[in-house]
Amino acid sequence: MSNKSRLIGALAAASMLLGSAAFSAQAQTTVTYAGWGGHTSESVLTGLFADAGKLNVSVRDELSGGWSGIKAHLVSGAPGWDIADIGFARCEEASQAGLLMPIDYSIIDKSKIPAALAQENYIGTYTFSYGLAYQKKNYAEVPQTWADFWDVQKYPGRRSMNAQGLYALEAALLADGVKPEDVYSTLKTSDGVDRAFKKLEELRPAIAVWWRSPADVMQLMRDGEVDMAVFPNGRAMTLALDGIEVGFQWNQAFLDMTGWLMPKNAPNAEAAMKLIDSALDPVNQANFAVKSGYGPANPKAFDTGIISADLMAWMPTAPENLAKQVLVDPTWYASDAARAAYERFSKLIQ
């Protein structure tokens, strides 16, 4: 073979290699994920999205700006996002406004999660709970229910609730004797809302602080500034691991979900659906739970052996905890009646 022939052959081989590399690069799809940032987004990327490479997907991580940022993005029809991360109530609000792409359950296996988490236009991916937290040293008898939270004679001390009214109406109805399964049907009536506010008025003198962020109420409990509070389970776990004697009551806690929604103009919908399906894998769910402290959406995550018994005790969807809680109804929070109720609540705390 002549030198010229060898050169032509080498150039051809190089061209094929370059072409193959170019094809491989083109075949990889970039999915843009808009999340909370910080530790939560890091846990999503390294836990739930652990199989992205196997799907030939790369993930671009952006900050969503919370509900205000997501809503502005959806309403404006801004391009670029494939998946955004927000609570179920806001997902439902966006769904009712016709701003979302339907979830493709021919790609996503919804049998991996409870039926309530597989909505038409959004899907539950991890869970959290808000319950009654209390200073252990101050109560020889453990408070068990929201009726105990309201009982300032038997359980004296300073209370704290969320300034936006988060789960306050539900807690008030439970304290007033409404059965857990009837809470939201009661709230969907004007008499039920009035009943909740009447009960809140009873407790208002005992509310020392209306907290505005989970970090705030966490610090209040850490410093002993309040004796009982409506409290997120993950923050209670952190305090307990730090050696703070704070108890958390799963009985009548409010189990809520974080969901993933997709804008109607998501540019890489199919790849995003495949990524969501892989995020529901029990191993990925378990690894995310360990990294983040949030509860897995897939119950089989608890069968992987990845989540320790000590950590499982703090997981909202652990079987022992799940049965005790009230499942939050996102359709209530997305309703006009709820918006009116929370405007009324803002006046209550003034």
Salt bridges, closest charged atoms under 4 A:
ASP51 OD1 - LYS54 NZ 3.50
GLU93 OE1 - ARG90 NH1 3.00
GLU93 OE1 - ARG339 NH1 3.99
GLU141 OE2 - LYS154 NZ 3.10
ASP176 OD2 - ARG195 NE 2.64
ASP176 OD1 - LYS199 NZ 3.81
ASP194 OD1 - ARG344 NH1 2.80
GLU201 OE1 - ARG204 NH2 3.14
GLU202 OE1 - LYS199 NZ 3.21
ASP227 OD2 - ARG158 NE 3.45
ASP242 OD2 - ARG222 NH2 3.05
GLU270 OE2 - LYS274 NZ 3.53
ASP277 OD1 - LYS112 NZ 3.11
ASP329 OD2 - LYS188 NZ 2.98
ASP336 OD1 - ARG339 NH2 2.64
